[in-house]
Amino acid sequence: MKSLFYALKTEEQNNVLQDACHDLSAQLTWCGHRLSQDEWRHLICAAILNVKTVRGINGGLVTLGGSSRRLNKEQGSEAIELAFSIGDAPWEYDPSQDE
């Protein structure tokens, strides 16, 4: 059986994902909002981990359990691919984006 440490995403994957999220934050809006690098990372990880969304205590919505620390190597690769795909064709993910 592989150890938990072995199953976690690599430092290189983490760096690529962080760089991709930084690029997205500098170049795109999401549903009319400018997201930070961390907010892009949370958004992408929530999609990969299929997190729950609940109503916040003070209104709005909160996602539960979407930390990038929970990604394994395969999910880390999926997150990187999703970030690149959003950057290449943002209108496919956010209809408010122009083609």
N, C-alpha and C positions, 0 to 999 in steps of 0.2 A: 504494500500500500504506500502511495506517495504521501509525503508529509504535506501539511497545509501550506508551509512556506514555499514548497516547490510548485504548488498549484496556483499561487498568486501571480498576478500580472507582473511583468518584469519592469525594472527601472527604466529601461529604454522605451517600453510601451507607454509608461507613465509620462515620460518626457515628450514623446510624439503627440500624445493626446493633449497635454498641456499646451504645446505649441499650436496644434490645430485649433483648440478652443480660443487661444489668444488671437489667431488670425480671424476666426469667425467674429469675435468681439470687435475687432477693428474694422471689419468690412460689411457686416450685415446687421439688420434689425430682425427681431422675431415678433411677429404679430404687432408691429408698430413700436416695439420697445427695443432700446439699445441694451443688450445684456453684457455683463462683465464676463471675463474669462471663466471665473468660477461658476457663474450662472449657466453658461454654455455647457460646462462639464456636468453640472447637476442635471440639466435637461437631457443630455445625451445618455448619461448613466441611468436616469429614470426610465428611458426608453429601452435600454438593454436589459435592465433588471426587472422590468414589468412591475414597477412599484405601485402602491395604492395611493390614491389622491383623496384627501378628506377636507372638509370645510375647516378653516382655521378658527381658533378661539376668538380672534378679533376680526373675523371675516376673511375673505379671500380663500385661496386653496393652498394646501400644504401637501407635499409628497413625502411619503414615509419609506425609509429604507433604501435610498438611492445613492449611497456613498460610493465613490470610485474605489475606495479601499476594499470593497466587497467583490470587485471584479476578479475573475480568474483570467488566465492567459487568453483563452478563447474569447471571453467577453471583452477583454481589453482590445483584442484585434477587431471585434465587432464595433466597439465604440469608436476606434480610430477610423474604420471604414465609413461609419455613419457620419462622423464629423467631416471627412473629405467629401462624401456624397452631398451633404448639405452645402458645403462650400462651392461645389461644382454646379449644383442645380438647386438653388434655394427655393425657387418657385414650386418645386415638386413637394416641398414640405410646408411652406407657408404661402398660401395663395395671394397674400398681399405683396409678395415680391414680384418684380417685373422680370419677364423672361429675357 
